[in-house]
Amino acid sequence: MSKQSSKEPLLHIATIGKTVGLKGDLKLHVKCDFPEQFVTGAGFLINKKKSIVLSDVDLERGLVRIDNISNPEDAKKFTNAKLFTTYEETRKNCHLKEDEYFWFDLEDCEVYENAKLLGIVKEVERLNVTNYLSIMTDESLVKKGFAKNFLVPFIKPFKVDVDIENKHITLNGAMDILEAS
């Protein structure tokens, strides 16, 4: 992994959980939209300071092993460690298909329906296999009694148009969800 400057923003992409088994395997709790970046030989910063290299990855079981760690006692030192990478590394290592977006690019986008501002995307959440936009409702709507935030599935027919460059997302049916929230 290349050295990163301390000024380069970091992206929290996973958290290491408890040890599993006798060989130093650790549970991996993925916090990003591209789990394919977790491969044998991949390097990540942990807790924004030290770097580690994964020596074994089993995404189906949600397990990883860290280079030079071969027993539960040594592995326990990494429990609850957060894995970080840079936005640049993510863009380089993860390949978007048509109509796919990085979650960090969706954050802070304004959300509209019928040219009416509904709010701003605070984060993207994955529930089962569906991504949801977690939207902080526009203050003018909150003053009218609407919920302070709400979730909208980021799939068709809700997703109409996404303009990352202008931080603008157009949805359909989102107002109905907000009204029901």
C-alpha positions in Angstrom: 0.0 0.0 0.0 1.3 3.4 -0.9 2.2 5.8 1.9 -0.7 8.3 2.5 -0.3 11.8 3.5 -1.9 12.7 6.8 -3.9 15.3 5.0 -5.5 12.9 2.6 -9.0 12.0 3.8 -9.6 8.4 4.8 -12.6 6.2 4.3 -13.7 3.7 7.0 -14.4 0.5 5.0 -14.6 -2.3 7.6 -14.2 -3.1 11.3 -12.4 -6.3 12.5 -14.4 -8.3 14.9 -13.7 -11.2 17.3 -11.3 -14.1 16.6 -12.7 -17.3 15.1 -11.0 -20.7 15.3 -7.4 -21.6 16.2 -5.4 -20.1 13.3 -6.0 -16.4 14.0 -9.0 -15.8 11.7 -11.0 -12.7 12.5 -14.5 -11.6 11.7 -14.8 -8.8 9.1 -17.6 -6.4 9.3 -17.7 -4.7 5.9 -18.8 -1.0 6.0 -18.6 -0.2 2.3 -20.2 -0.9 -1.0 -17.4 -2.8 -2.7 -16.3 -5.8 -0.7 -14.3 -7.0 -3.6 -11.4 -4.8 -2.4 -10.9 -7.3 0.4 -8.5 -9.7 -1.3 -5.4 -11.6 -0.3 -2.5 -9.3 -0.3 -4.6 -6.1 0.0 -3.2 -3.5 2.5 -5.2 -1.2 4.7 -4.6 1.3 7.4 -5.9 0.3 10.8 -7.1 3.0 13.2 -5.7 5.6 10.9 -2.1 4.8 11.9 -0.6 1.4 11.2 -1.0 -0.6 8.1 -1.8 -4.3 7.7 -1.9 -6.8 4.9 -4.6 -9.5 4.5 -3.1 -12.9 4.1 -6.4 -14.7 3.6 -9.9 -13.6 2.8 -13.2 -15.5 3.0 -16.0 -13.1 2.2 -18.7 -15.8 2.2 -17.9 -16.5 5.9 -16.9 -12.9 6.6 -13.4 -13.9 7.8 -9.9 -12.5 7.2 -6.4 -13.4 8.4 -3.7 -10.8 8.8 -0.2 -11.3 7.5 2.2 -12.8 10.2 -0.7 -13.6 12.6 -1.3 -17.3 13.1 -3.0 -17.7 16.5 -6.0 -16.3 18.4 -3.8 -14.6 21.0 -2.0 -12.4 18.5 -5.2 -11.9 16.4 -7.1 -10.6 19.5 -4.9 -7.4 19.4 -6.8 -6.5 16.2 -10.4 -6.9 17.5 -12.4 -3.7 17.0 -9.7 -2.2 14.7 -11.1 -0.1 11.9 -9.8 -0.6 8.4 -9.3 2.6 6.3 -8.3 3.3 2.8 -8.2 6.5 0.7 -10.9 7.7 -1.7 -8.2 7.6 -4.4 -7.4 3.9 -3.7 -11.1 3.1 -3.7 -11.6 4.7 -7.0 -8.6 2.8 -8.4 -9.5 -0.6 -7.0 -13.3 -0.6 -7.4 -14.9 -0.5 -10.8 -18.3 0.9 -11.2 -20.8 -0.5 -13.6 -23.3 1.7 -15.4 -25.7 3.3 -13.0 -23.5 2.5 -10.0 -22.1 5.2 -7.6 -19.7 5.3 -4.7 -21.6 5.8 -1.5 -19.3 8.7 -0.6 -20.2 10.4 -3.8 -23.9 10.2 -3.0 -23.4 11.7 0.5 -24.3 15.4 0.7 -26.3 15.3 -2.5 -29.5 17.3 -2.5 -32.6 15.1 -3.1 -35.5 16.4 -5.2 -38.9 15.2 -6.3 -40.9 17.2 -8.8 -38.3 20.0 -8.5 -39.0 20.3 -4.7 -36.0 19.9 -2.3 -36.8 17.1 0.1 -33.4 17.0 1.9 -29.8 16.0 1.8 -28.3 12.5 1.7 -26.4 12.0 5.0 -25.3 8.4 4.3 -26.1 5.2 2.4 -27.3 2.2 4.3 -27.4 -1.4 3.0 -30.3 -3.5 4.3 -30.1 -7.0 3.0 -29.2 -6.5 -0.7 -30.9 -3.0 -1.1 -29.1 0.3 -0.7 -31.1 3.1 1.0 -30.5 6.8 1.0 -30.7 8.1 4.5 -32.0 11.6 4.0 -31.9 14.5 6.4 -35.2 16.3 5.7 -35.0 19.9 4.5 -35.7 22.3 7.4 -38.7 23.8 5.7 -40.4 20.4 5.6 -39.5 19.6 9.2 -41.1 22.9 10.3 -44.3 21.7 8.6 -44.3 18.6 10.8 -42.5 16.1 8.7 -39.9 13.6 10.1 -36.3 15.0 10.5 -35.0 12.1 8.4 -36.2 9.2 6.3 -35.0 6.3 4.2 -35.7 5.8 0.5 -34.6 2.7 -1.5 -32.0 3.6 -4.0 -33.5 1.5 -6.8 -35.9 2.0 -9.6 -38.7 3.1 -9.6 -37.6 5.5 -6.8 -34.3 6.4 -8.4 -35.0 8.7 -11.4 -31.8 10.7 -12.0 -28.4 11.1 -10.4 -26.0 13.9 -11.1 -22.9 13.4 -9.0 -21.0 16.4 -10.4 -23.8 18.8 -9.3 -24.7 16.8 -6.1 -28.3 16.4 -7.3 -30.5 13.3 -7.1 -34.1 13.2 -8.4 -36.4 10.6 -6.9 -39.9 9.4 -7.4 -42.2 8.4 -4.5 -39.9 9.8 -1.9 -42.4 12.3 -0.7 -44.9 9.5 -0.1 -42.3 7.8 2.1 -41.6 11.0 4.0 -45.3 11.6 4.6 -45.6 8.1 6.0 -42.5 8.5 8.2 
